[in-house]
């Protein structure tokens, strides 16, 4: 299982997205579901709707229903810890969705993240460890 940011969710489902081929190639040999967060999912549904309408959104619903995309459910304390990351990385484009992935990494022990955002290379978890970025 790997963590999945908003960008790849959108790129995989929207064929004319500039990152579509890169993301499809990167994930082609991965096994297991993608773990994302409610915040990333909300962003993805919004962007997918704008790019491809309901038909494209339904493809994301299909991935969730099939178990290929799993949604991390944070605790109340995890939501508060996300705010710590947003503040800590105020000089980066660390939004709430990014921060929820960092919290998910802490809580699950998963250290691989599927993202098209280069700022994930700069993030460090509370214990000082970094995430392995795919692609």
C-alpha positions in Angstrom: 0.0 0.0 0.0 1.2 3.5 -0.8 -0.1 6.9 0.1 -1.7 8.8 -2.7 -1.9 12.6 -3.1 -4.6 14.4 -5.1 -2.5 15.0 -8.3 -2.1 11.3 -9.2 -5.8 10.5 -8.5 -6.7 13.2 -11.0 -4.0 12.4 -13.5 -4.8 8.7 -13.6 -8.5 9.4 -14.5 -8.1 12.3 -16.8 -6.3 11.1 -19.9 -5.5 14.6 -21.2 -4.0 15.7 -17.8 -0.3 16.6 -18.4 0.8 14.0 -15.7 -1.4 11.2 -17.0 1.3 9.1 -18.8 3.9 9.7 -16.0 1.5 8.6 -13.3 0.1 5.6 -15.3 3.7 4.4 -15.9 4.7 4.9 -12.3 1.9 2.9 -10.8 1.8 0.2 -13.5 3.8 -2.3 -11.4 2.6 -1.4 -8.0 0.6 -3.9 -6.0 -2.2 -3.2 -3.5 -4.5 -0.3 -3.0 -3.7 3.4 -2.8 -4.3 5.0 0.6 -5.5 8.6 0.4 -7.2 11.0 2.8 -10.6 12.7 2.8 -9.0 16.0 2.1 -7.2 14.6 -1.0 -10.3 12.8 -2.1 -12.3 16.1 -1.8 -9.8 17.9 -3.9 -9.7 15.1 -6.5 -13.5 14.9 -6.9 -13.6 18.7 -7.4 -10.8 18.7 -10.0 -12.0 15.6 -11.8 -15.5 17.1 -12.0 -14.1 20.3 -13.6 -12.0 18.3 -16.0 -14.2 15.4 -17.0 -17.6 15.8 -15.4 -19.7 13.2 -13.6 -18.4 10.4 -15.9 -14.9 10.9 -14.7 -16.0 11.3 -11.1 -17.8 8.0 -11.3 -14.5 6.3 -12.2 -13.1 7.5 -8.9 -16.1 6.2 -7.1 -15.5 2.8 -8.8 -11.9 2.7 -7.5 -13.2 3.4 -4.0 -15.9 0.7 -4.2 -13.5 -1.8 -5.6 -11.0 -1.2 -2.8 -8.3 0.0 -5.2 -8.5 3.4 -3.4 -8.8 3.3 0.4 -9.6 6.3 2.5 -7.6 6.9 5.7 -9.8 7.9 8.6 -7.9 10.2 11.0 -8.6 10.6 14.7 -9.4 14.0 16.1 -5.8 14.3 17.3 -4.6 13.4 13.8 -6.5 16.4 12.4 -4.9 18.6 15.0 -1.5 17.2 14.1 -2.1 18.1 10.5 -2.3 21.8 11.6 1.1 21.4 13.1 2.5 20.4 9.7 0.7 23.3 7.9 2.3 25.7 10.3 5.7 24.0 10.2 5.8 24.1 6.4 4.3 27.5 6.0 7.2 28.4 3.6 6.2 25.5 1.4 2.9 24.9 -0.4 1.8 22.6 2.4 -1.9 22.7 2.5 -4.3 20.7 4.7 -4.5 17.8 2.2 -0.7 17.5 2.1 -0.6 17.6 5.9 -3.2 14.8 6.2 -0.9 12.6 4.1 2.0 13.3 6.5 -0.2 12.4 9.5 -1.4 9.2 7.7 2.3 8.3 7.1 2.9 8.7 10.9 -0.1 6.7 11.9 0.2 3.9 9.4 4.0 3.6 9.0 3.7 3.9 5.3 6.6 5.9 3.9 5.9 5.8 0.2 3.8 8.6 -1.3 2.5 8.8 -4.9 2.5 12.5 -5.8 3.4 14.9 -8.6 4.3 17.6 -6.1 8.1 18.1 -5.6 7.6 19.8 -2.2 7.1 16.3 -0.7 10.8 15.9 -0.9 11.2 18.7 1.6 8.8 17.4 4.2 10.0 15.5 7.2 7.8 13.6 9.7 7.9 14.5 13.4 10.5 11.8 13.9 12.8 13.4 11.2 12.2 10.7 8.6 11.3 11.5 5.1 8.8 10.0 2.6 9.9 8.0 -0.5 8.3 9.8 -3.4 6.8 8.0 -6.3 7.3 8.7 -9.2 
